[in-house]
Amino acid sequence: MKNGMLALSMTAVMNMATAADVPDNFLWGAASAAYQVEGATNKDGKGRSVWDYYLDEKHLAGPGISGSVAINFYDRDQYLKDIQLFKELGLNSYRFSIAWTRIIPDGQGPVNLRAVAHYRQFITDLKAAGIKPLVTLYHWDMPESLSAAGGWENRESVEWFQRYAEVIFANFSDQVDQFVLINEPTVEVATKIMAEKRLKGEELTLPPIVPAGPYLETSLKSYNHILLASAAAAESFKAKGYKGRLGIALPFFPVLTTENASDKDKADARLVDGILNRWFLDAMYKGSYPADVLKLAADRHLNIDVQPGDAERIHDAGLGFLGINYYAPFFIRHQKNASEVYSPEIIFPKNEKLAFNGAVRPDQFSALLERVRDEYGNPPVIITENGAGFEGEDQLTNGKVNDVNRCLYLVDHIHAMRESIARGANVQGYHVWSSHDNLEWLSGYKSRFGMIYVDYDTQKRTPKLSAEIYGKIIRGENISDVDCKSD
């Protein structure tokens, strides 16, 4: 792509989605994360994660908002009913995360065999329904004690995670052959910054996923340690001779500017692309970090703890697949009257349709997949998250939820993915975020992303229109936007 960035495509989308023309053994799935769905935060010897601290002790998502129940997914009677819903939809894959503080309650001490038994049973139950498990080791729930010791900002986190990963591989590699090591580093770090601001009585309007100057050192340092932790886990996996593939689920944000962008707008956009996208892809597939981002850090005298050999180690780990989380592009401009050279801000052009996570742009999903194909050697890709939520849409009326906008989003993005596959992108699976409505971190229960509606008072499940349409796509039916019309 021009200048290493994802170009704004004006090509019209045909808006037709089907399961045809995807590779054999393609994974059609959905996804969730332990803290967002499980509840049972004190059951079977579970330790405290930083999210138990944020929500139950500090009430950062608001009074009474807690993960103590969530959608009760830890309970086997409940999750068996959910697995039956997955089976009826036609899912052949389910991505879920294991809670670090269930397996090792204090983060680094003894292994909790009751938690191991629980997840082994869950995996067994998934496989009995013909659903392949895609297991995420870490989805943001850092043990509280390790978070207090600096979390990902502490280089010792590489060893903490390696030891945890070794426990997971030893206990689950006989059941599972594909693992996602770590989920969404950039969004996790931004959410942590936002939480820490709230703890100090300050408020950020949005999590700083695009790290402004004050957050750049913390962000780049954490990103490097997270990638090194993934590499260390992969080294252990190979040393023990386990069979299977490892990946990391990375949120990618195609970076765009508006039509009348200034040179400063374009320069900031280029650096944002380097920080959010090329930082990870270049290390994994080229063995180096982007020179422009390293120069920015050096010019600002930042201590990002990138040591000689770090990027080479990440590259040499040779992860088996790339997990892609895609929701929306970012439109970037230079802040008005900013004195710093690097002063980006996100804007939301008025002509763009917006979901909770930004502009609805399936063309940029295609551009991302084809960029990975063209610039990074076309590695095996699994779409580990793709989905949307829209303000006020998820209303249960007469026993139905006609989530038309989510339905359109899925149809259009699956079509875009299928077109990229036809053009050679090596995509091997697709997972909707999320299977259920659930706890959306600092947003609490206000933002719904699920294909399955959850009544949080009764725990009753109701598949939405989007679930019905997704099931038809998986079964190979030709589905277009008109099939998303509400009754």
C-alpha positions in Angstrom: 0.0 0.0 0.0 1.1 3.6 -0.6 3.4 4.8 2.2 2.9 1.6 4.1 -0.6 2.7 5.1 -4.1 1.3 4.3 -5.5 3.3 1.5 -9.1 4.4 1.4 -10.9 2.2 -1.1 -13.9 3.6 -3.0 -14.8 0.2 -4.5 -18.5 -0.6 -3.9 -19.2 -3.8 -1.9 -21.6 -6.3 -3.4 -23.0 -7.1 0.1 -23.4 -10.8 -0.5 -22.1 -13.2 2.1 -21.9 -17.0 1.9 -19.7 -19.8 3.3 -18.8 -20.9 -0.2 -15.3 -20.3 -1.5 -13.6 -20.5 1.8 -10.8 -23.1 2.5 -11.6 -26.6 3.6 -11.8 -26.9 7.4 -12.5 -23.2 7.7 -13.3 -22.2 11.2 -16.7 -20.6 11.6 -17.0 -19.4 15.2 -17.7 -16.9 17.9 -15.7 -15.6 20.8 -15.8 -14.6 24.5 -13.4 -13.8 27.3 -13.3 -15.3 30.8 -13.9 -12.3 33.0 -16.6 -10.9 30.7 -18.8 -14.1 30.8 -17.8 -16.5 33.6 -18.9 -14.9 36.9 -18.2 -17.2 39.8 -15.3 -15.0 40.8 -14.8 -16.7 44.1 -15.5 -20.2 43.1 -13.1 -23.2 43.1 -10.2 -21.3 44.6 -10.0 -18.5 42.0 -7.6 -15.7 42.9 -8.1 -12.0 42.3 -7.4 -10.3 39.0 -6.9 -6.6 38.4 -10.5 -6.5 37.2 -11.9 -7.8 40.5 -10.0 -4.9 42.0 -11.2 -2.3 39.5 -14.9 -3.3 39.6 -15.7 -4.9 42.9 -13.4 -2.8 45.1 -13.1 0.5 43.2 -16.4 0.4 41.3 -14.8 1.9 38.2 -17.6 0.7 35.9 -20.2 2.2 38.3 -22.0 1.2 41.5 -23.0 -2.4 41.6 -21.3 -3.3 38.3 -19.3 -6.5 38.8 -18.1 -9.6 37.1 -19.2 -11.7 40.0 -22.1 -13.2 38.0 -21.6 -11.8 34.4 -23.6 -14.3 32.3 -22.9 -17.2 34.6 -20.9 -19.0 31.9 -18.7 -20.8 34.5 -21.7 -22.9 35.5 -21.8 -26.2 33.6 -25.6 -26.4 33.5 -25.7 -22.9 31.9 -22.8 -23.4 29.5 -24.2 -26.7 28.2 -27.3 -24.9 27.1 -25.1 -22.3 25.4 -23.1 -25.0 23.6 -26.4 -26.4 22.3 -27.2 -22.9 20.9 -23.8 -22.9 19.3 -24.4 -26.3 17.7 -27.8 -25.2 16.4 -26.1 -22.1 14.8 -23.6 -24.4 13.1 -20.5 -23.1 14.8 -17.5 -25.5 14.4 -15.2 -23.3 16.5 -15.4 -21.4 19.7 -12.8 -19.0 21.0 -12.7 -18.6 24.8 -10.1 -17.6 27.3 -8.8 -19.3 30.4 -8.5 -17.1 33.5 -4.9 -16.9 34.7 -6.1 -16.4 38.3 -8.1 -19.6 38.2 -5.2 -21.7 37.1 -2.6 -20.0 39.3 -4.6 -18.0 41.9 -1.7 -15.7 43.0 -0.2 -15.4 39.5 3.0 -17.3 40.2 2.4 -20.0 42.9 0.8 -23.4 42.9 -1.5 -24.7 40.2 -5.2 -25.0 41.0 -6.3 -28.4 39.9 -10.0 -27.7 40.4 -9.7 -25.0 37.7 -7.8 -27.3 35.4 -10.6 -29.9 35.8 -13.2 -27.3 35.0 -11.6 -26.1 31.7 -10.8 -29.7 30.7 -14.5 -30.5 31.1 -15.6 -27.4 29.2 -13.3 -28.4 26.3 -14.6 -32.0 26.4 -18.1 -30.7 26.2 -17.3 -28.4 23.3 -15.7 -31.2 21.3 -18.6 -33.5 22.0 -20.8 -31.0 20.2 -18.4 -31.0 17.2 -17.0 -27.6 18.1 -13.2 -27.0 18.0 -11.8 -25.1 20.9 -9.6 -22.1 20.2 -8.1 -21.3 23.6 -6.8 -17.9 24.6 -4.4 -18.0 27.5 -4.7 -14.3 28.4 -7.5 -11.9 27.8 -6.6 -8.9 30.0 -7.2 -10.5 33.4 -3.8 -9.9 34.9 -3.4 -11.3 38.5 -3.8 -8.5 40.9 -0.4 -9.2 42.6 1.4 -9.0 39.2 -0.5 -5.9 38.2 0.7 -4.3 41.4 4.3 -5.2 40.5 4.0 -3.3 37.2 2.2 -5.7 35.0 3.3 -5.6 31.4 5.5 -2.5 32.1 7.8 -4.8 34.1 10.2 -6.8 31.9 9.8 -9.7 34.4 6.3 -10.1 33.0 8.0 -12.1 30.2 9.0 -14.8 32.7 5.7 -14.6 34.6 3.7 -15.3 31.4 6.1 -18.0 30.2 5.7 -19.9 33.4 1.9 -19.6 33.2 1.9 -20.7 29.5 4.0 -23.7 30.4 1.2 -24.7 32.9 -1.5 -24.3 30.2 0.4 -26.4 27.7 1.2 -29.1 30.2 -2.5 -29.5 31.1 -4.3 -28.8 27.9 -2.1 -29.7 24.9 -3.6 -33.2 24.7 -7.0 -31.6 24.1 -6.2 -28.5 22.1 -4.0 -27.9 19.1 -4.5 -24.1 18.6 -3.8 -21.5 21.2 -4.1 -17.7 21.2 -1.4 -16.5 23.6 -2.4 -12.9 24.3 -5.3 -10.8 23.2 -5.3 -7.1 22.1 -2.2 -5.5 23.6 -2.9 -2.0 22.4 -6.5 -1.9 23.7 -5.6 -3.6 27.0 -2.8 -1.0 27.7 -5.2 1.8 26.8 -7.9 0.5 29.0 -5.4 0.2 31.9 -4.4 3.8 31.4 -8.1 4.8 31.5 -8.7 2.8 34.7 -5.7 4.4 36.4 -7.0 7.8 35.5 -10.3 7.0 37.0 -8.6 5.8 40.2 -7.0 9.2 40.4 -10.4 10.9 40.0 -9.7 11.9 36.4 -11.7 11.0 33.4 -10.8 10.2 29.8 -13.5 10.4 27.2 -12.1 7.5 25.3 -9.3 4.9 26.1 -6.1 6.2 24.5 -5.7 3.4 22.0 -3.9 5.9 19.9 -1.3 6.8 22.6 -0.8 10.5 23.0 2.6 11.8 24.0 2.2 11.3 27.8 1.2 7.6 27.3 3.7 6.7 24.5 6.5 5.4 26.8 4.2 3.1 28.8 2.5 1.8 25.7 5.6 1.0 23.6 7.3 -0.6 26.6 4.3 -2.8 27.3 3.9 -3.8 23.7 7.5 -4.9 23.5 7.2 -7.0 26.7 3.9 -8.6 25.5 5.5 -9.6 22.2 8.5 -11.0 24.1 6.2 -12.9 26.5 4.5 -14.5 23.4 7.9 -15.4 22.0 9.0 -16.9 25.3 5.8 -19.0 25.4 6.4 -20.2 21.9 10.0 -21.2 22.8 8.7 -23.3 25.6 6.0 -24.9 23.4 8.6 -25.9 20.9 11.2 -27.1 23.5 8.6 -29.5 24.9 7.7 -30.8 21.5 4.0 -30.0 21.7 2.0 -30.4 18.5 -0.2 -27.6 17.3 -0.1 -23.8 16.4 0.2 -20.7 18.5 -0.8 -17.2 17.6 -1.5 -13.8 19.1 -4.7 -11.9 18.6 -3.8 -8.3 17.5 -6.3 -5.5 17.0 -5.5 -3.7 13.7 -6.7 -0.3 12.8 -6.4 0.8 9.2 -5.3 4.5 9.5 -7.0 7.0 7.3 -7.0 10.8 6.8 -9.7 13.0 5.5 -9.8 14.3 1.9 -8.1 17.7 2.7 -5.5 16.3 5.1 -2.5 18.5 5.8 1.1 17.3 5.8 1.0 17.3 9.6 -2.2 15.1 9.5 -0.5 12.7 7.2 2.7 12.5 9.3 0.8 11.8 12.4 -1.3 9.2 10.6 1.9 7.5 9.4 3.2 7.3 13.0 -0.1 6.0 14.4 0.0 3.3 11.8 3.6 2.5 12.9 2.6 2.3 16.6 -0.6 0.3 16.3 0.0 -1.8 13.2 3.6 -2.0 12.0 5.1 -2.2 15.5 3.6 -5.7 15.8 3.7 -6.9 12.2 7.3 -5.7 11.5 8.6 -7.4 14.7 6.8 -10.7 14.0 7.5 -11.0 10.2 10.6 -8.8 9.6 12.5 -9.0 12.9 12.7 -5.3 13.4 10.7 -2.5 14.9 9.6 0.4 12.6 12.5 2.9 12.3 10.1 6.0 12.4 8.6 4.9 15.7 12.0 4.1 17.3 13.2 7.6 16.1 10.1 9.2 17.7 10.8 7.4 21.0 14.5 8.4 20.8 13.7 12.1 20.0 11.4 12.2 23.0 14.0 10.5 25.2 11.5 7.7 26.1 12.6 4.6 28.0 10.7 1.9 26.1 13.1 -0.9 27.1 13.7 -2.2 23.6 17.0 -4.1 23.9 19.2 -5.4 21.2 17.8 -8.7 19.9 14.3 -8.2 21.2 12.6 -7.9 17.7 14.8 -10.7 16.3 13.6 -13.0 19.2 10.0 -12.2 18.4 10.5 -13.0 14.7 12.5 -16.2 15.4 9.7 -17.5 17.7 7.8 -18.2 14.4 4.2 -18.1 15.6 2.0 -20.4 13.6 -0.8 -18.0 12.8 -1.8 -14.4 13.0 -5.0 -13.6 14.9 -6.7 -10.5 13.6 -9.2 -8.5 15.6 -10.9 -6.0 13.2 -13.7 -3.6 14.1 -13.0 -0.2 12.4 -10.4 2.1 10.9 -9.2 5.2 12.6 -9.4 8.6 11.0 -6.4 10.7 12.2 -5.6 14.3 12.2 -3.0 16.5 13.8 -4.4 18.4 16.8 -5.0 22.0 16.1 -2.4 24.4 17.6 -0.4 21.5 19.0 3.2 22.4 19.7 4.5 18.8 19.6 5.4 17.2 16.2 3.6 14.0 17.1 0.1 15.2 18.2 -2.6 12.8 16.7 -6.3 12.7 17.5 -9.1 10.5 16.3 -11.9 12.1 14.4 -15.3 10.7 13.3 -16.3 12.1 9.9 -20.0 12.9 9.7 -20.6 10.9 6.6 -19.5 7.6 8.2 -21.9 5.1 9.7 -20.7 4.6 13.3 -20.9 1.6 15.6 -19.6 1.6 19.2 -16.1 1.0 18.0 -16.0 3.4 15.1 -16.8 3.7 11.4 -18.4 0.7 9.6 -15.9 0.1 6.8 -15.8 -3.5 5.4 -13.6 -2.2 2.6 -10.9 -1.5 5.1 -11.2 -5.1 6.4 -10.3 -6.2 2.9 -7.5 -3.7 2.7 -6.1 -5.0 6.0 -6.2 -8.6 4.9 -4.5 -7.8 1.6 -1.9 -5.7 3.2 -0.9 -8.7 5.4 -0.8 -10.8 2.2 1.3 -8.3 0.3 3.7 -6.9 2.9 4.1 -9.7 5.4 4.4 -12.9 3.5 0.7 -14.0 3.5 0.9 -15.9 6.9 -2.0 -18.1 8.0 -4.7 -15.7 9.4 -7.6 -16.5 11.8 -10.1 -13.7 12.3 -10.2 -13.9 16.1 -12.7 -11.0 16.5 -15.0 -9.1 14.2 -18.3 -7.6 15.2 -20.2 -4.5 16.2 -22.7 -2.9 18.6 -25.1 0.0 17.9 -26.7 2.4 20.4 -30.2 1.4 21.3 -30.5 -1.5 18.8 -30.5 -4.5 21.1 -34.1 -4.4 22.3 -36.0 -7.5 23.2 -39.5 -7.1 21.8 -42.1 -9.9 21.6 -39.4 -12.4 22.2 -37.2 -11.2 19.4 -34.1 -9.0 18.9 -34.0 -7.5 15.4 -30.4 -6.3 15.4 -30.5 -5.1 11.8 -27.3 -3.0 11.9 -25.2 -5.8 13.5 -26.7 -8.2 10.9 -25.7 -5.9 8.1 -22.2 -5.4 9.6 -21.6 -9.2 9.7 -23.0 -9.8 6.2 -20.8 -7.0 4.7 -17.6 -7.9 6.5 -17.9 -11.7 5.8 -18.4 -10.7 2.1 -15.3 -8.5 2.3 -13.3 -11.3 3.8 -14.5 -13.8 1.2 -13.5 -11.4 -1.6 -10.0 -11.1 0.0 -9.7 -14.9 0.2 -10.6 -15.1 -3.5 -7.7 -12.6 -4.1 -5.2 -14.9 -2.2 -5.4 -13.8 1.4 -4.6 -16.8 3.6 -7.6 -16.6 6.0 -8.5 -19.8 7.7 -11.2 -18.9 10.2 -13.6 -16.2 11.3 -15.0 -15.5 14.9 -17.8 -13.1 15.7 -17.3 -10.9 18.7 -19.2 -11.9 20.6 -21.2 -15.0 21.1 -23.3 -13.3 23.9 -24.0 -9.9 25.3 -21.6 -9.6 28.3 -19.6 -7.4 30.6 -17.8 -4.8 28.5 -15.0 -3.9 30.9 -15.2 -0.3 32.1 -18.5 0.2 30.1 -20.2 -2.3 32.3 -23.3 -3.9 30.8 -24.5 -0.9 28.7 -22.8 -1.9 25.4 -24.1 -5.1 23.8 -22.0 -6.9 21.2 -23.5 -10.4 21.3 -25.4 -12.4 18.7 -27.2 -14.0 21.7 -29.2 -11.6 23.9 -28.8 -12.1 27.6 -31.4 -10.9 30.2 -28.9 -10.1 33.0 -31.6 -10.5 35.7 -32.8 -13.9 34.6 -29.9 -15.2 32.5 -32.4 -16.1 29.8 -30.8 -16.4 26.3 -32.5 -15.2 23.1 -30.6 -15.6 19.8 -30.9 -12.4 17.8 -31.5 -11.9 14.1 -27.7 -11.7 13.5 -27.3 -15.2 15.0 -30.0 -16.5 12.6 -28.3 -14.9 9.6 -24.8 -16.0 10.6 -26.1 -19.6 10.9 -27.4 -19.4 7.4 -24.1 -18.1 6.1 -22.3 -21.0 7.8 -24.7 -23.5 6.2 -23.8 -22.1 2.7 -26.9 -20.1 2.0 -26.5 -17.0 -0.2 -27.3 -14.1 2.1 -27.4 -10.4 1.2 -28.3 -7.2 3.0 -31.9 -7.6 2.3 -32.0 -10.7 4.5 -31.2 -8.4 7.5 -34.6 -6.6 7.3 -36.5 -6.7 10.5 -40.0 -8.2 10.8 
